Amino acid sequence: MRPKARDAEFEDFVRRRRSHLLGTAVVLTAGDHHLAEDLVQGVLVRLYLAWGRATRRGGVDAYARRALVNAFIDHRRRPSVARETVTDTVPDRAAATSYLAAEPVDAELLAALRALPERMRAAVVLRHVADLSVEDAADALGCSPGTVKSQTARGLAKLRELLPQAAPIPAAPYEGDPS
C-alpha cells in the first residue's frame, strides 16, 4: 500500500473510531480522563505502526480494542505508577468532559468500577459498556470465553455488593449457561 493511501486510511479510522476508543478507555480507567487520553494516544501510535498487519487481517477495530485493554492492564505494572502519590485534591483541574457520546457516567458507578481488579473491570466494561460479544471480549483480553464469562459474573456480583441501591444489574447477562 502506498504511504499516502495508508495515511488516509489511518486518518479516516481515527476520525471515525477515536471517540469510541476514548469512551471505552474512560470507563476502563474508572473516569480518569487524562489516563484514558494517554492510553488511546499510545494505542493509536501502535496501530499506525502496525497498520499493514491490522488491515491485512481485517480486524482493525479488534486490534485497537485489544491494544487498548493491554495498555490499560500494563499501565499499573509500570514502575512510575507505583511511585505516584494519590491525593484527595488536585491543584489544577480541567473541566470535566464526558467522552461517552450522550450518556454521562455516574460517579458512584466509576468509584465501584475502580474497586474491581483491572482484568475484571475490563471484562465488565467490554461486555456491558462496549457491548461486545463474549468471543470479541475474549479476543480483546487475550483469554478464553469462559474466563470472560467468569470475570464478568464476578465483577457484576461485586458491583451489586458495592451499589445495592442502584438500578438492578442483570443477574444473567449471557444466553444459556453462564459458566
C-alpha positions as CSV (number, residue, x, y, z in Angstrom):
1,M,0.0,0.0,0.0
2,R,1.3,3.5,-0.9
3,P,2.2,5.7,2.1
4,K,-0.4,8.4,1.2
5,A,-3.2,5.8,0.9
6,R,-2.1,4.2,4.2
7,D,-2.1,7.6,5.9
8,A,-5.5,8.4,4.5
9,E,-7.0,5.1,5.7
10,F,-5.5,5.6,9.2
11,E,-6.8,9.2,9.4
12,D,-10.2,8.0,8.4
13,F,-10.2,5.3,11.1
14,V,-9.0,7.8,13.7
15,R,-11.8,10.3,12.8
16,R,-14.5,7.5,12.9
17,R,-13.3,5.5,16.0
18,R,-11.2,7.7,18.3
19,S,-14.2,8.9,20.3
20,H,-15.4,5.4,20.8
21,L,-12.0,4.2,21.9
22,L,-11.8,7.2,24.3
23,G,-15.2,6.5,25.8
24,T,-14.2,2.9,26.4
25,A,-10.9,4.0,27.9
26,V,-12.6,6.5,30.2
27,V,-14.8,3.7,31.7
28,L,-11.9,1.3,31.8
29,T,-9.9,3.8,33.8
30,A,-13.0,4.4,36.1
31,G,-13.2,8.0,35.0
32,D,-9.6,9.0,34.7
33,H,-9.9,11.2,31.6
34,H,-6.2,12.0,31.5
35,L,-5.1,8.4,31.7
36,A,-7.7,7.5,29.1
37,E,-6.3,10.1,26.7
38,D,-2.8,8.8,27.2
39,L,-3.9,5.2,26.7
40,V,-5.8,6.0,23.5
41,Q,-2.9,8.1,22.1
42,G,-0.5,5.2,22.7
43,V,-2.9,2.7,21.1
44,L,-3.2,4.9,18.0
45,V,0.6,5.1,17.7
46,R,0.9,1.3,18.0
47,L,-2.0,0.9,15.5
48,Y,-0.3,3.3,13.0
49,L,2.9,1.3,13.2
50,A,1.1,-2.0,12.7
51,W,-1.5,-0.7,10.2
52,G,-0.4,-3.1,7.4
53,R,-0.8,-6.2,9.7
54,A,-4.1,-4.9,11.2
55,T,-5.7,-4.2,7.8
56,R,-4.5,-7.5,6.2
57,R,-6.2,-9.4,9.0
58,G,-9.3,-7.3,8.5
59,G,-9.7,-6.6,12.2
60,V,-8.6,-3.0,12.8
61,D,-11.3,-2.5,15.4
62,A,-10.4,-5.7,17.2
63,Y,-6.7,-4.9,17.1
64,A,-7.4,-1.4,18.6
65,R,-9.6,-2.9,21.3
66,R,-7.0,-5.5,22.3
67,A,-4.2,-2.9,22.3
68,L,-6.4,-0.6,24.5
69,V,-7.1,-3.4,27.0
70,N,-3.4,-4.4,27.1
71,A,-2.3,-0.8,27.5
72,F,-4.8,-0.4,30.4
73,I,-3.7,-3.6,32.2
74,D,0.0,-2.9,31.6
75,H,-0.3,0.7,32.9
76,R,-0.4,-0.5,36.5
77,R,2.7,-2.6,36.1
78,R,4.9,0.4,35.2
79,P,7.3,1.4,38.0
80,S,6.3,5.1,37.6
81,V,2.7,4.3,38.5
82,A,3.9,2.7,41.8
83,R,5.7,5.8,42.7
84,E,2.8,8.2,42.2
85,T,1.1,9.7,45.2
86,V,-2.7,9.8,45.2
87,T,-4.2,12.9,46.9
88,D,-7.8,14.0,47.6
89,T,-7.3,17.3,45.8
90,V,-5.7,18.3,42.6
91,P,-4.1,21.7,42.4
92,D,-5.3,22.3,38.8
93,R,-8.3,20.7,37.4
94,A,-9.5,20.7,33.9
95,A,-13.2,20.9,33.1
96,A,-14.9,17.6,33.3
97,T,-15.7,16.2,29.9
98,S,-17.8,13.2,29.0
99,Y,-16.4,11.2,26.1
100,L,-19.3,8.8,26.1
101,A,-21.5,10.4,23.4
102,A,-24.8,11.3,25.1
103,E,-24.6,9.4,28.4
104,P,-22.7,10.9,31.4
105,V,-21.1,8.2,33.6
106,D,-22.3,8.1,37.2
107,A,-19.5,9.0,39.6
108,E,-20.7,6.3,42.1
109,L,-20.5,3.7,39.3
110,L,-17.0,4.8,38.4
111,A,-15.9,4.5,42.0
112,A,-17.4,1.0,42.2
113,L,-15.6,0.1,38.9
114,R,-12.4,1.4,40.4
115,A,-12.7,-1.2,43.2
116,L,-12.6,-4.1,40.7
117,P,-9.3,-5.6,39.6
118,E,-8.2,-4.4,36.2
119,R,-8.9,-7.5,34.1
120,M,-12.3,-8.0,35.8
121,R,-13.1,-4.3,35.2
122,A,-12.1,-4.7,31.6
123,A,-14.3,-7.8,31.2
124,V,-17.3,-5.9,32.6
125,V,-16.7,-2.8,30.5
126,L,-16.1,-4.7,27.3
127,R,-19.3,-6.8,27.8
128,H,-21.7,-4.2,29.2
129,V,-20.4,-0.8,28.1
130,A,-18.7,-1.5,24.7
131,D,-21.4,-4.2,24.2
132,L,-19.0,-6.8,22.8
133,S,-19.9,-10.5,22.5
134,V,-18.2,-12.9,24.8
135,E,-15.9,-14.0,21.9
136,D,-14.9,-10.4,21.0
137,A,-14.2,-9.5,24.6
138,A,-12.1,-12.7,25.0
139,D,-10.1,-11.7,21.9
140,A,-9.6,-8.2,23.3
141,L,-8.5,-9.6,26.6
142,G,-6.4,-12.4,25.2
143,C,-8.2,-15.1,27.2
144,S,-10.8,-17.8,26.8
145,P,-14.6,-17.0,26.5
146,G,-15.0,-18.9,29.8
147,T,-12.7,-16.5,31.5
148,V,-14.6,-13.6,30.2
149,K,-17.9,-15.1,31.5
150,S,-16.5,-15.8,35.0
151,Q,-14.7,-12.5,35.3
152,T,-17.9,-10.7,34.2
153,A,-20.1,-12.6,36.5
154,R,-17.8,-12.0,39.5
155,G,-17.5,-8.3,38.5
156,L,-21.2,-7.9,38.3
157,A,-21.6,-9.6,41.7
158,K,-19.1,-7.3,43.2
159,L,-20.8,-4.2,41.7
160,R,-24.1,-5.4,43.1
161,E,-22.5,-5.5,46.6
162,L,-21.0,-2.0,46.1
163,L,-24.1,-0.5,44.6
164,P,-27.1,-2.1,46.4
165,Q,-29.4,0.9,46.0
166,A,-28.6,1.4,42.3
167,A,-30.8,0.1,39.4
168,P,-30.6,-3.7,39.2
169,I,-27.7,-5.2,37.4
170,P,-28.8,-8.1,35.2
171,A,-28.2,-11.4,37.0
172,A,-27.8,-13.5,33.9
173,P,-26.1,-11.4,31.1
174,Y,-25.5,-14.5,29.0
175,E,-27.7,-16.6,26.9
176,G,-27.6,-20.2,28.1
177,D,-25.4,-21.5,30.9
178,P,-23.3,-18.6,32.5
179,S,-20.4,-20.8,33.3
